[in-house]
Amino acid sequence: MALYAAAAAVLAGVESHQGSIKGLVYGSSFQNVKQLYALVCETQRYSSVLDTVIASAGLLRAEKKLRPHLAKVLVYELLLGRGFSGRGGRWKPLLDRHQARLKAELARLKVRRGVSRNEDLLEVGCGPGPASQVPRFVRVNTLKTCCDDAIDYFKRQGFSYQGRASSLEDLRALKGKRFLLDPLLPELLVFPAQTDLHDHPLYQAGHLILQDKASCLPAMLLAPPPGSHIIDACAAPGNKTSHLAALLKNQGKIFAFDLDAKRLASMATLLARAGVSCCQLAEEDFLAVSPSDQRYRQVQYILLDPSCSGSGILTRQLEEPGTGTPSKERLRALAAFQQRALCHALTFPSLQRLVYSTCSVCQEENEDVVRDALQQSSGTFRLTPVLPSWPHRGLNTFPGAEHCLRASPETTLTGGFFIAVLERVEVSSSVSQAEVLAPELRPSSVTKRKKRRRKAAAAPSVLP
């Protein structure tokens, strides 16, 4: 639930101060998560304005324990929101100390920019960044309904259907209650950014899945036909799993693994609501799953979306714009696990096609992992070219990396993402395995011609 995740992420980011902001979050004016999320959205909308005011007032220099994203939320509520009358916990005295300076800096900013209203500050270059302009993507769950019926339902609710989009510009231009059909994915509806459909009856009934477009690509590119056996190696929270089930039309088997019992329980609820009946959930480490187990002898497709840094996740970009990449130590640890998982997946004997994906933008977790796994596979698998018109390709770090896909708010109007599609190399029965795996060891063409001449000289002649 991406919209609520933004609010939850802000709370998680200030965990050490949770006791002190309970008055702000759970006071009489914030009785539910929806209201908290609205506060976070408005804070982000004024993010550049708040950065300027906070920096000019020296708030973070004076209050070293106050974290930047918490400061933004608090200063928004103080200057642009509903204030802290009777609320705010121990942060209220802190903000009272800085209130006059903060208000003065906001007034100076308006004077410098020649505006009188707070909203006018947004119209002179302080608008939201690319991450907050990403549209709301909604996947129609074809296990329960069809795209035409979903579109008709929205139209009856007063939404205006604009047909299939022809470009990213069509998606950028969406406003109000207009919506489009995505130009690439046939079951993906596109609504204006910040559209909240969590209370929509079709979502509540499992007819709609709120899923970013980039997150829909792995299942689409794996493209398993109905009846297939699939492994979803690191499956929770389950959106991609439900997409796979829809592609299978619930015909076949999905073996879904995850180590987190709580995430698996939530996933089971999601899959039940989505009408998925072909999935077997297992609380198990994928690395401990034996490729020789007879249960997986028919597995020809694997979707591997392992734990990653999450550096491409939109909610993190929204709450902490400009946040740097994870530490080198963490990236090394994550990449080591990701490479083990990918190499392990490639050992399943019947595997024909695998999709590796992350919601990371870091090369160490993406191109580097794929490159090393391909080297270890000794030519058994290759990168498959996909979506040639996709505008954002893999980093040019090894030959063939351009076959990988990347995504970002700036280039594809999605979250940050990486996808690689690997396929088993078909070996002709008339060609030796050694020739395929080590072409540099093949005899030279001169040696081959000499052998053919010697063989012809020794063979009996054949008369016409």
N, C-alpha and C positions, 0 to 999 in steps of 0.2 A: 504494500500500500504506500506508493511513493510519496503522496502528499503528506500523509501523517508521518512518514519516515523523516521528512525534513524537520518537523517539530521535535520528534524523538531524538534526532541526531543533535539538535541544539542542546537538549537536556543532557544527553550523554556527554557532550563536549564540555559541560560545566558541572560534571558529577561532583567534584569536590565542593561545590557551592550549592548543592541541591537543597540542603536544609534552609539556606538563607533566601532562596528565591521561591520557596513554596508559596509564600504570600502573594507573589506576583502571578505565579502560574495557576494556582488553585484557589485564588481568592474569589470573591463573589462575581467579579467580572469575567473570570476565566474558568467556567465550570465544566468545560469539555474540550476535547482535543481540537475540534474544529475551530474554536475561537483562538486557541493557541496557534494553530497553523495560519490563521488569517493574520495574526500579529507578525509571525515570521515572514510571511509573504510581503507584507507592507514594509517591514524592516529591510528586506532585500530590495524592494523597489526603490527605496531611498538610500541604498547602500553608499553610493558615491557622496551624497550630501552628508550623510552621517560620518563617513570617513574624514571628510574635510572639517566638519565641526569638531569632532573629537580630537583631531590632530591640532587644530588651532587653539583649542581650550587646554591642551596639555593634559587631558584626563588620564591617559594611560601612563604618562610619566609620573603623575602625582599619585595614582592608585595602582601600584605595581602588581597587586594580586588580582586585579580586574582583567579578565580575559577579553580579547578584542571582540569576539562575536557576542559575548554576553553584554559588553558595553554597548554594542549597536542596538540590541533589543531594548535595553534599559533606556538609552538616550532617545530612541524613537518614541517609546511610550511617554517619556518625560516631555519632549518638545513637540511631537507631532501626533501623539496618540491621546489617551484618556487621562494621563497623569497618574499620580500615586496617592491620591487622597485616601487615607486609611489603609494603604497597601504598601508592599515593597519590602517587608522584612528589614534586615539590617542594611540593605542597600539604599533604603530611602534616606537615612541620614547622610550617607555618602553623596548621593545625588543632590541633596539639599545644599551641601557644601559647595557644589560646582554648578548649581542651577543657574545662578546669575551669569557666570562666565559662558556657559553653554548657550544660553538664550542670546547673550550679546554677540557671540560668534555666528549664530544663525542669522541674526539681524544684519550683521556686517556682510555675510555672504549674499543676502538678498540685495543689499545696496550695490555691492560690486557687480552683480549680474543684472541689475536693473529690473527686478521683479518685486511683486508685493505679496504674492501668495506662495505657500509651500509647494503646491502642485506645479507652479511655474518653474521651479528649480529643475523639474524633470524634463522640461521642454528645451533646456539650453545645454544639453550635453551630459546631464547627470542621470540618464535613463538606465534601465537595467542592462546587464551584460548579456552576452550570447547564451549563457546557460539558462537564464530566466526567460528567454524568448523561444525555447524549444517547445514545439506544439505538444498538446496532449494526444498521444497515440492510444487507440483503443482497438484491440484485436477482437473480432467477432468469433466467438467460440462455436465452430461449425458442428460440434457434437450436440449442441442444443438448439441452434437456430441457423439462419442463413443471413448473408449480408443484406439482401433486399428487404427482409423483414425487419432487421435492425434499423436500416435507413428509414423505412416507413414509420417505425415507432418514433424515432426522433423527429421526423417531419410533423407527426401528429402533435408533438409537444411544442411545436413552434420553432424548431430549428430549420435552417434553410440549407438544403443539400445543394452543393455546387458542382457535383459530378466528380469525375476522376481528375486529380491534379496532373498537370503536365510538366511541372518544374518545381524546384525548391522555392522559387519566388511565389508561387501560388500558396504554398504552405506558410511562408512568412507573412503574407498579406491577410491571413485569416483574422477576423475580428467578430466580436459579438456572438451571435448564435449561428454562425455559418460553420459548415463542416464539409470535408472532402473525403474522397476515397484516395488512398495512397497510390502513387503511380507505379510502385514496384510490387507491393504485397497485396494480393487481391482481397484479403479479409481484414485489412487494416483501415480504420476510420481515423481521420485527423481533425482535431478540434483546436481552437485557439489556445495559446499558452495559459496556464493556470486554471483551465476549466476543471471543475471538481465534480466528478461523477461517482464518488464513493457511496452516495446515498441513492443513486439511480436504481430503480427496480430491476433493470436488466443486469446491472452489475451484481446486485444482491442475489439474483437468481442464478448467477453463473453463466449468463448468456454473453457477457462481455468480460474481457480480461484487460486490465489496465497495464499495458506493457510497452516499454519504449521500442521504437522501430528497430534500433540496433540489436536489441535483445531478441527480436523475432527472427533475425537472420540465421542464427545457428541451426534451428530446426528446419527452416526453409531450405537451407543449403545442404543439410544432411539428406533431405528428400527421400525418406524411406517409404517404399510402397506399402499399401495395406498387406498385412500378413507377416511383416518383417519382425525379427527379433532384434531389440536395441538395448544397449546399455547406456543409461544416463549416469555417468560416473560420480559426479558431485552434484546431486540433484536439487536439494533445497535451495530456494523456497518453492519451486515447482512450476513456475510459469512456462519455462521451456518444456518441461515434461508434459504439461497439459497441451502444449502446441504439438508436440510429437504425437500424442494420442489422437488429436484431431486429424493430423495428416494420415495416421493409420486407420482412421475411422473406427477406432477401438478394435481393430482386427490385427492380431499379432500379440507381441509381448514387449513390455518395457521393464527392464530390471533397473531400479533406481536405488542408488546407494548414497548414504550420507551418515556422518558420524555423530551429528548433533541430534539428540533425541527430541528436544523441544522444537527444533526446526522441522524435523520429520513429522511431528504431530500436527504442526500448522500446515505442512504440506499435504498431509492426508485429508485435512478439512478442505483445503483448496481444491484438491483433485475430486473429492466427492461432490463439491458444489459444481464443479465443471463437468460432471457426468463421465469422468474417466473410469473405465472398468478393465483396462488391459495392463495395468501397472502393478508390479510387485515391489513394495518398499522394503528396504533392508537397512537396519542400523549397523552399518559395517564400513570399514575402511576399504576403499576401492583397491588400494595397494595390496590388501590381503586376499583379494578375490583371485582364485586360481583360474588362469586361462584354460587349463585342462579339465575343469569341472564340466561334466556332461550337460549340466543345465544351460551352459552358454555355448554349446557346440554349434548352434545355428545363428549366433550373433554375428551379423555382417555390418552393423552400423553402431558406432559409438559417438556419443556427444560428451565431450570433456570440457567442462566449464569450472576449473578448479578455483580454490580459494586464491584471492589475489589482493593486491594493495587497495583496490577500489578507487584508484586515482582518477578514473573517468566518471565516477558516479555523480550525477547532476546535483543531488542534495548536498554533497560535500562542497561542490563548487559554489552553490548558492549561499551556504552558511559561512564559508570562509574563502571568499574570492582571493585568488592569487596564492593560495596555499601551495607550498613547494612539494616536490616529489618526496616519496618516502625515503628513509635513510638507506644508505648503501647496504648496511648490515641486514636490514629487513628485506630488501629486495633480493639479496643473495639467498637468504633462507627461503623466501617464497619461490624464487626461480628454481632452486634445487628441488623443492617438492613438486613443482609443476613439471619439471623435466622428468622426474621419476614417474609421475602419473602418466605422462604422455608416452614415454618409452614402454611402460607396463601395458598401456592400452594397445599399443602396436603389436604386442605378442599374442593377442587372441587369434587363434588359428584360422577362423573363418572370416575375420574382419576384411571388409572390402573398402569401406569409406569411413572416415573419421572427421569430425569438426572439433577443432580446438578453439576456444574463445575465452576472453577475459574482459572484465570491465575496467581494465587498466590501460593507461597510455604510455607505460614505461617499456622501453625496448628490452630491458632485461627479462621481463615476464612474457614477452611476445615474440618478436623475431628471433631473439637469441635462443629461446627455448625450442622453437620450431627448428631452427638450424641445427642445434645440437642433437635433437631427436632424429632428424633425417640422417645425420651422419652416422648415428648409432644403428639406424635401421639397415645400413649397408645396401642401399638401393632397392629395398623391398617396397618402400612407399615413396610417393612423390607428391609435391604440391600441385593441386589442380587449379587451373585458371577459372575464376568465377566472376560473374557480374562485371564484364569488361567496361561498362559505362559508369561504374561506381567511381566517384570523383577522388576518393581518398584511399591511396594504396599503401602497402607495407613499406617500411623504411628500406632503403637500398643498402642493406647490410650484407647480403649474400645473393648469389645468382638465383633468381626465381622469387625473391622476396616480394616482387611487385604483384605476385599472384595472391598475396594476403590482402585483407581488407582492414582499413582503419575507419573510425568514425569519430566525429567531434561535433560540438554545438556549432562551431564556425563553418565547417565544411559540409556537414550532412544534416544539420538541424536535429541531432540526436545526442544522447549521452556519449561519453568517450568509450570506445570499444575496439576490440581487435578480434579478427576471425581468420583462421587458416583451415583450408579443406585439404585433407590428405587422402590419397587413394592408393590401393595396392597396385604395384606394377605387374601387369600381366606378362608372364613369361611363356613364350612359345615353346611347345614340346620339342621342336627341332633345334632350339638354341640352348646351349648349355647354361646352367646357372652361373658358372664361373665367368662366362662372357658377359652376362648381364651385370653381375656384381662388381667385376673388376675389368672393365673394358681396356684399361691400360696394360693388362697382361695378355691381351689377345696377340697372336702372331702377326707380324707385319705382313702387308700385302705382298711384298717381295717373297717372303718365306712361303706364303700360301701358294703363289704361282709356281714356285719351284717344286713344292710337294705335288701340285696337280700335274706338272709335266712328267715327274718321275712316275706317278701313278699311271698316267696315260701310256707311257713307254712300256710299262710292265704289263698292261692289260692286253688281252687278245683283240685283234682288229675285228671290226664288224663290217661286213660288206653290205652295200645298199641292196 
